[in-house]
């Protein structure tokens, strides 16, 4: 158990949960709703924020001044998620060990939230589908409409958590857990610890190369997770 207040910031997709093919479909439906035509291309999604994905998708499809359409996309993406709710609940997957991992860290008395590329309402819906909202403080966190830079999301999440919980989190007691190099670099650039989990498309070697303090194959080994989070060397 940490001697000081600790903050755990989870990535959502492919770290805690998985919705095969959903992200691309959400962005395609939102593009159709906003522009009135199908998207010829959808930008790379892995580890990126919805803000970055929307802007790049608009540029790839020849839309000038894409920033002017952000507000419309921020309405269209949650609407698409609502329309796909039944499918989301049928196809949602809680990744192995995820529920036990969140529960185990909760028993240590840490604050847990998210740093995710998703918009807040979509992050909530995904986690609700998987029964993971009860142990995470989703009123704080960093989300996909905050910025394109995940380091900014981490810094915002820390400030929000400190204000909400009226404590100060030392950088060594803030840990980002995620499955991509973007998650790891965002944590490192924000000056906090990074734990990589090789449950997505990024290999353990790539997570290590990105600067992760520790890398786990998955979340099934609670002892290894605790060692990684609290600073023991686990690779």
C-alpha positions as CSV (number, residue, x, y, z in Angstrom):
1,X,0.0,0.0,0.0
2,X,1.4,3.5,-0.9
3,X,2.6,5.7,2.0
4,X,1.2,8.7,0.2
5,X,-2.0,9.4,-1.8
6,X,-1.8,7.5,-5.1
7,X,-3.6,8.0,-8.4
8,X,-4.1,5.2,-11.0
9,X,-5.1,6.4,-14.5
10,X,-6.3,3.6,-16.7
11,X,-6.5,3.6,-20.5
12,X,-9.9,2.1,-21.5
13,X,-9.8,0.3,-24.9
14,X,-7.6,-2.8,-25.1
15,X,-6.4,-2.3,-21.5
16,X,-9.6,-2.8,-19.5
17,X,-12.2,-3.6,-22.2
18,X,-12.5,-4.4,-25.9
19,X,-15.2,-3.7,-28.5
20,X,-14.0,-5.2,-31.8
21,X,-14.5,-2.8,-34.7
22,X,-16.6,-0.4,-32.8
23,X,-14.3,2.7,-32.8
24,X,-14.0,2.8,-36.6
25,X,-17.8,2.3,-37.0
26,X,-18.5,5.1,-34.5
27,X,-16.2,7.5,-36.4
28,X,-17.7,6.5,-39.8
29,X,-21.2,7.0,-38.6
30,X,-20.3,10.4,-37.1
31,X,-18.6,11.5,-40.3
32,X,-21.7,10.5,-42.3
33,X,-24.0,12.4,-39.9
34,X,-21.9,15.6,-39.9
35,X,-20.9,15.8,-43.5
36,X,-23.7,14.0,-45.3
37,X,-21.4,11.6,-47.1
38,X,-19.5,8.4,-46.2
39,X,-15.9,8.6,-45.1
40,X,-13.5,7.3,-47.7
41,X,-10.8,6.9,-45.0
42,X,-10.8,6.9,-41.2
43,X,-7.6,7.9,-39.4
44,X,-5.6,5.5,-37.3
45,X,-7.4,5.0,-33.9
46,X,-4.9,3.1,-31.8
47,X,-3.9,5.0,-28.7
48,X,-5.1,8.3,-30.1
49,X,-7.6,10.9,-28.8
50,X,-11.0,11.3,-30.5
51,X,-10.0,15.0,-31.1
52,X,-7.0,13.8,-33.1
53,X,-8.9,11.1,-34.9
54,X,-11.7,13.5,-36.0
55,X,-9.3,16.2,-37.2
56,X,-7.2,13.7,-39.2
57,X,-10.2,11.9,-40.6
58,X,-11.6,15.2,-41.9
59,X,-8.3,16.1,-43.4
60,X,-8.0,12.7,-45.1
61,X,-11.4,13.3,-46.6
62,X,-10.5,16.7,-48.0
63,X,-12.3,18.9,-45.4
64,X,-10.6,22.3,-45.0
65,X,-10.7,23.9,-41.5
66,X,-11.6,20.7,-39.7
67,X,-11.6,22.5,-36.3
68,X,-14.9,24.1,-37.2
69,X,-16.6,20.7,-37.2
70,X,-15.3,19.5,-33.9
71,X,-18.4,20.5,-31.9
72,X,-20.6,18.7,-34.4
73,X,-18.5,15.6,-34.1
74,X,-18.6,15.8,-30.3
75,X,-22.4,15.5,-30.6
76,X,-22.4,12.9,-33.4
77,X,-20.1,10.4,-31.8
78,X,-22.1,10.0,-28.6
79,X,-25.3,9.8,-30.7
80,X,-23.7,7.0,-32.7
81,X,-22.8,5.2,-29.5
82,X,-26.4,5.4,-28.3
83,X,-27.6,4.0,-31.6
84,X,-25.1,1.1,-31.3
85,X,-25.8,0.4,-27.6
86,X,-27.3,-3.0,-28.1
87,X,-24.4,-4.1,-30.2
88,X,-21.9,-2.7,-27.7
89,X,-23.5,-4.7,-24.9
90,X,-23.5,-7.9,-27.0
91,X,-19.9,-7.7,-28.1
92,X,-18.3,-6.0,-25.1
93,X,-15.3,-7.9,-23.6
94,X,-13.8,-7.3,-20.2
95,X,-10.1,-8.2,-20.6
96,X,-8.7,-11.0,-18.5
97,X,-8.0,-9.9,-14.9
98,X,-9.3,-6.3,-15.5
99,X,-12.1,-6.4,-12.9
100,X,-9.9,-8.1,-10.3
101,X,-7.1,-5.6,-11.0
102,X,-9.3,-2.6,-10.4
103,X,-10.8,-4.2,-7.3
104,X,-7.4,-5.1,-5.9
105,X,-6.1,-1.5,-6.3
106,X,-9.3,-0.1,-4.8
107,X,-8.6,-2.2,-1.7
108,X,-5.3,-0.3,-1.4
109,X,-7.2,3.0,-1.0
110,X,-5.9,4.6,-4.2
111,X,-7.9,6.9,-6.4
112,X,-8.6,5.4,-9.8
113,X,-9.8,7.2,-12.9
114,X,-9.0,7.1,-16.7
115,X,-6.9,8.7,-19.3
116,X,-8.5,7.8,-22.5
117,X,-8.9,8.9,-26.1
118,X,-12.7,8.5,-25.8
119,X,-15.1,11.3,-25.2
120,X,-16.4,11.3,-21.6
121,X,-19.8,9.9,-22.4
122,X,-18.4,7.2,-24.7
123,X,-15.8,6.1,-22.0
124,X,-18.6,5.9,-19.5
125,X,-20.8,3.9,-21.8
126,X,-18.1,1.4,-22.6
127,X,-17.2,0.9,-19.0
128,X,-20.8,0.7,-18.0
129,X,-21.4,-2.1,-20.6
130,X,-18.6,-4.0,-18.9
131,X,-19.7,-3.3,-15.3
132,X,-16.5,-1.3,-14.4
133,X,-17.9,2.1,-13.5
134,X,-18.4,1.5,-9.8
135,X,-14.7,1.6,-8.8
136,X,-13.5,4.4,-11.1
137,X,-14.0,8.1,-10.5
138,X,-15.1,9.2,-13.9
139,X,-15.9,12.7,-12.8
140,X,-12.1,13.3,-13.1
141,X,-9.8,11.9,-15.7
142,X,-8.4,13.0,-19.0
143,X,-10.6,12.5,-22.1
144,X,-10.5,12.6,-25.9
145,X,-12.0,16.1,-26.2
146,X,-9.4,17.7,-24.0
147,X,-6.5,17.7,-26.4
148,X,-4.6,15.7,-29.0
149,X,-1.6,15.2,-26.7
150,X,-2.0,12.4,-24.2
151,X,0.5,14.1,-21.8
152,X,-1.9,17.0,-21.6
153,X,-4.7,14.6,-20.7
154,X,-2.6,13.1,-17.9
155,X,-1.8,16.5,-16.5
156,X,-5.5,17.5,-16.6
157,X,-6.5,14.2,-14.9
158,X,-4.0,14.8,-12.1
159,X,-5.2,18.4,-11.5
160,X,-8.9,17.3,-11.6
161,X,-8.3,14.5,-9.2
162,X,-6.3,16.7,-6.8
163,X,-9.1,19.3,-6.8
164,X,-11.9,16.7,-6.4
165,X,-10.1,14.7,-3.6
166,X,-8.3,17.6,-2.0
167,X,-5.0,15.9,-2.0
168,X,-1.7,16.3,-3.8
169,X,-0.4,13.4,-5.8
170,X,3.4,13.2,-6.0
171,X,4.5,12.3,-9.6
172,X,6.0,9.0,-8.3
173,X,2.5,8.1,-7.0
174,X,0.7,8.8,-10.3
175,X,0.6,5.7,-12.6
176,X,-0.8,5.5,-16.1
177,X,-1.7,1.9,-17.2
178,X,-2.2,1.4,-20.9
179,X,-1.6,-0.8,-23.9
180,X,0.0,1.5,-26.5
181,X,3.2,3.5,-26.9
182,X,1.0,6.6,-26.9
183,X,-0.1,5.8,-23.3
184,X,3.5,5.3,-22.2
185,X,4.8,8.4,-23.8
186,X,2.0,10.5,-22.5
187,X,2.8,9.4,-19.0
188,X,6.5,9.9,-19.4
189,X,6.0,13.3,-21.0
190,X,3.8,14.3,-18.1
191,X,6.5,13.2,-15.6
192,X,4.6,10.3,-14.0
193,X,5.0,6.5,-14.0
194,X,3.9,4.3,-16.9
195,X,2.9,0.6,-16.8
196,X,2.5,-1.0,-20.2
197,X,0.1,-3.9,-20.7
198,X,0.6,-6.0,-23.8
199,X,-3.1,-6.7,-24.3
200,X,-3.5,-4.7,-27.5
201,X,-1.6,-4.6,-30.8
202,X,1.6,-3.2,-29.3
203,X,4.3,-5.7,-28.2
204,X,5.9,-5.8,-24.8
205,X,9.2,-4.9,-26.5
206,X,7.7,-1.8,-28.0
207,X,6.1,-0.7,-24.7
208,X,9.5,-1.1,-23.1
209,X,11.2,0.9,-25.9
210,X,8.6,3.7,-25.4
211,X,9.8,4.1,-21.9
212,X,7.5,2.1,-19.7
213,X,8.6,1.7,-16.1
214,X,7.2,-1.9,-16.2
215,X,5.5,-4.1,-18.7
216,X,3.0,-6.9,-18.0
217,X,1.6,-9.4,-20.5
218,X,-1.9,-8.9,-19.1
219,X,-3.7,-8.0,-15.9
220,X,-4.2,-11.5,-14.5
221,X,-1.2,-11.6,-12.1
222,X,-2.2,-9.3,-9.2
223,X,1.1,-9.6,-7.5
224,X,2.9,-8.5,-10.6
225,X,0.5,-5.6,-11.1
226,X,1.0,-4.4,-7.6
227,X,4.8,-4.6,-8.0
228,X,4.7,-2.7,-11.3
229,X,2.4,0.0,-10.0
230,X,4.2,0.5,-6.7
231,X,7.7,0.6,-8.2
232,X,9.3,-2.8,-8.1
233,X,10.9,-3.9,-11.4
234,X,8.6,-6.2,-13.4
235,X,9.3,-7.0,-17.1
